[in-house]
Amino acid sequence: MKPRNPVGGLALLTPLCLAFVPAIRAAPNTSSGAGPCPNPILYCTSNPTSGGCIQKMSFTGTPSLSSPLGFVVTCTNVETGKFGVQLFGTTGESATPFSNGVLCVNPPLYRLKIKNAGGMGSCGGSLAYTLADVLANPTGGPLVIVGQKVNQQGWVRDPASLVLTAVTDGLEYIACP
């Protein structure tokens, strides 16, 4: 797969890793998708932070457009006090080398608001966003309609790393009524 320039300029902020890591599909670590809405799935791989944290995506609730506050996507095991964002896209999965890890979301990418992970202990931070946050994004939000597949991934600052950031695995879900 030929590496692509992710979001305008983002690829310039961090060098791409040299190793290609294929996407790995896995069962989600939290399952709440009941009814006509299929369960979201985890895929791809995260890269460890300089502090040894393996950041992971998780979710609670159902990705329902009629109740968007009830679906929460969280990056867990984030280094305490670090800033990060979640990226999302509506064009499928990716396995592009990025930030010493893998970009799991196919461009074009949309960034949610920057947050501080907070937390206690070395890997006690988290970054949580709701489906309402995705829908409120002025450029990507209008693309999320019933039946639309959405891919989401965390991207967190890691100042002690040579590439200054770390990425999580990916989460894929389908927007339901």
DRENSE-206173 format. One line per 5 residues: number of its first residue (from 1); their letters; for each residue x, y, z of C-alpha. Coordinates in nm, 4 decimals, padded with zeros to 6 digits. Example, Ala and Ser with C-alpha at 12.3 -4.5 7.8 and 13.67 -1.06 7.14 Angstrom:
<atoms>
1	as	01.2300,-00.4500,00.7800 ~ 01.3670,-00.1060,00.7140
</atoms>
This chain:
<atoms>
1	mkprn	00.0000,00.0000,00.0000 ~ 00.1378,00.3387,-00.0977 ~ 00.1544,00.5834,00.1992 ~ -00.0789,00.8801,00.1640 ~ -00.0580,01.2281,00.3071
6	pvggl	-00.3158,01.2033,00.5912 ~ -00.4643,01.5404,00.6833 ~ -00.3233,01.8490,00.5146 ~ 00.0082,01.9052,00.6887 ~ -00.0284,01.6420,00.9612
11	alltp	00.2148,01.4086,00.7916 ~ 00.4711,01.6881,00.8029 ~ 00.4495,01.7090,01.1813 ~ 00.5731,01.3551,01.2396 ~ 00.7914,01.1248,01.0292
16	lclaf	00.6342,00.8049,00.9022 ~ 00.7569,00.4770,01.0404 ~ 00.9464,00.2454,00.8085 ~ 00.7608,-00.0759,00.8940 ~ 00.4228,-00.1570,00.7445
21	vpair	00.1842,-00.3138,00.9943 ~ -00.1280,-00.4766,00.8466 ~ -00.4692,-00.4115,00.9971 ~ -00.5793,-00.6622,01.2584 ~ -00.9504,-00.7055,01.3284
26	aapnt	-01.0514,-00.7944,01.6826 ~ -01.3663,-00.8233,01.8881 ~ -01.4388,-00.5048,02.0854 ~ -01.3471,-00.4965,02.4524 ~ -01.6856,-00.3444,02.5413
31	ssgag	-02.0023,-00.4640,02.3731 ~ -02.3245,-00.2687,02.3967 ~ -02.4585,-00.2700,02.0408 ~ -02.8086,-00.4063,02.0848 ~ -03.0966,-00.4152,01.8402
36	pcpnp	-03.0629,-00.3518,01.4671 ~ -02.7299,-00.1797,01.5120 ~ -02.4271,-00.4074,01.4604 ~ -02.1587,-00.4057,01.7273 ~ -01.8630,-00.1774,01.6579
41	ilyct	-01.5338,-00.3571,01.5936 ~ -01.1754,-00.2860,01.6906 ~ -00.9107,-00.3231,01.4211 ~ -00.5553,-00.2146,01.3426 ~ -00.2772,-00.1765,01.6020
46	snpts	-00.1712,00.0943,01.8443 ~ 00.1887,00.1885,01.9091 ~ 00.3287,00.2116,02.2631 ~ 00.4088,00.5541,02.4039 ~ 00.7568,00.6456,02.5266
51	ggciq	00.6283,00.5662,02.8786 ~ 00.5186,00.2161,02.7762 ~ 00.1434,00.2833,02.7631 ~ -00.0523,00.0780,02.5076 ~ -00.3420,00.3100,02.4251
56	kmsft	-00.6648,00.1351,02.3249 ~ -01.0019,00.2345,02.1867 ~ -01.3197,00.1235,02.3630 ~ -01.6869,00.2164,02.3456 ~ -02.0085,00.2127,02.5426
61	gtpsl	-02.3619,00.2414,02.4112 ~ -02.5054,00.2172,02.0614 ~ -02.4095,00.4519,01.7735 ~ -02.7630,00.5866,01.7339 ~ -02.8201,00.9181,01.5568
66	ssplg	-03.1396,00.9668,01.7589 ~ -02.9429,00.9380,02.0856 ~ -02.5866,01.0496,02.0013 ~ -02.4886,01.1297,02.3608 ~ -02.5418,00.7619,02.4494
71	fvvtc	-02.2501,00.6389,02.2338 ~ -01.9104,00.7147,02.3875 ~ -01.5789,00.6286,02.2222 ~ -01.2830,00.6386,02.4617 ~ -00.9054,00.6172,02.4225
76	tnvet	-00.7869,00.4397,02.7375 ~ -00.4390,00.3802,02.8860 ~ -00.3296,00.7294,02.7788 ~ -00.0280,00.8798,02.9552 ~ -00.1586,01.0982,03.2377
81	gkfgv	-00.1997,01.4660,03.1570 ~ -00.1190,01.4424,02.7846 ~ -00.3186,01.6236,02.5182 ~ -00.4819,01.4366,02.2344 ~ -00.7641,01.4144,01.9854
86	qlfgt	-00.9677,01.1542,01.8101 ~ -00.9668,01.1437,01.4330 ~ -01.2586,01.0083,01.2331 ~ -01.3412,00.9396,00.8735 ~ -01.6191,00.7976,00.6604
91	tgesa	-01.4203,00.6329,00.3800 ~ -01.3132,00.3134,00.5579 ~ -01.0080,00.1617,00.7184 ~ -00.6450,00.2355,00.6463 ~ -00.3153,00.0764,00.7421
96	tpfsn	-00.0829,00.3597,00.6479 ~ 00.2442,00.4019,00.8416 ~ 00.2044,00.7158,01.0541 ~ 00.3676,00.8680,01.3621 ~ 00.5759,00.5577,01.4382
101	gvlcv	00.2521,00.3588,01.4285 ~ -00.0367,00.3033,01.1910 ~ -00.3021,00.5430,01.0666 ~ -00.6140,00.3271,01.0917 ~ -00.8617,00.5753,00.9396
106	npply	-00.8702,00.6318,00.5654 ~ -00.8450,01.0006,00.4636 ~ -01.0007,01.2454,00.4453 ~ -00.9711,01.2739,00.8224 ~ -01.1616,01.4998,01.0570
111	rlkik	-01.0277,01.6004,01.3986 ~ -01.2389,01.6347,01.7091 ~ -01.1538,01.8978,01.9728 ~ -00.8250,01.8676,02.1626 ~ -00.8618,01.7394,02.5198
116	naggm	-00.6344,01.6709,02.8147 ~ -00.6309,01.3038,02.9179 ~ -00.6172,01.3806,03.2924 ~ -00.5943,01.0681,03.5071 ~ -00.3667,00.9267,03.7744
121	gscgg	-00.0706,00.6907,03.7498 ~ 00.1513,00.6491,03.4448 ~ -00.1160,00.5246,03.1986 ~ -00.4310,00.6422,03.3778 ~ -00.5540,00.9033,03.1306
126	slayt	-00.8391,00.8776,02.8816 ~ -00.9978,01.0801,02.6028 ~ -01.3735,01.0326,02.5621 ~ -01.5924,01.1644,02.2812 ~ -01.9593,01.1026,02.2013
131	ladvl	-02.1280,01.0508,01.8676 ~ -02.2691,01.4009,01.9275 ~ -01.9102,01.5339,01.9125 ~ -01.8625,01.3627,01.5759 ~ -02.1915,01.5021,01.4429
136	anptg	-02.0977,01.8540,01.5617 ~ -01.7774,01.8534,01.3540 ~ -01.8514,02.1179,01.0873 ~ -01.6869,01.9346,00.7963 ~ -01.7139,01.5637,00.8758
141	gplvi	-02.0268,01.5592,01.0897 ~ -02.2744,01.6171,00.8041 ~ -02.1349,01.3061,00.6289 ~ -02.2535,01.0796,00.9125 ~ -02.6025,00.9604,00.8214
146	vgqkv	-02.7970,00.6412,00.8948 ~ -02.6067,00.3433,00.7554 ~ -02.2765,00.5328,00.7252 ~ -01.9655,00.3468,00.8366 ~ -01.7431,00.5590,01.0645
151	nqqgw	-01.3829,00.4848,01.1596 ~ -01.2267,00.6519,01.4628 ~ -00.8760,00.6578,01.6168 ~ -00.6939,00.8395,01.8972 ~ -00.3844,01.0539,01.8383
156	vrdpa	-00.2028,01.1676,02.1533 ~ 00.0971,01.3924,02.2221 ~ 00.4068,01.2082,02.3431 ~ 00.6773,01.4754,02.3855 ~ 00.9389,01.2234,02.5026
161	slvlt	00.9046,01.0215,02.1791 ~ 01.1189,01.0916,01.8726 ~ 00.8022,01.1486,01.6672 ~ 00.6243,01.3418,01.9469 ~ 00.2946,01.1502,01.9190
166	avtdg	00.1390,00.8044,01.9522 ~ -00.1738,00.6518,01.7975 ~ -00.4337,00.4010,01.9193 ~ -00.5955,00.1126,01.7386 ~ -00.9084,00.1884,01.5355
171	leyia	-01.2799,00.1518,01.6020 ~ -01.5325,00.1031,01.3240 ~ -01.9082,00.1456,01.3679 ~ -02.2193,00.2021,01.1606 ~ -02.4448,00.4972,01.2381
176	cp	-02.7928,00.3683,01.3223 ~ -03.1312,00.5455,01.3389
</atoms>
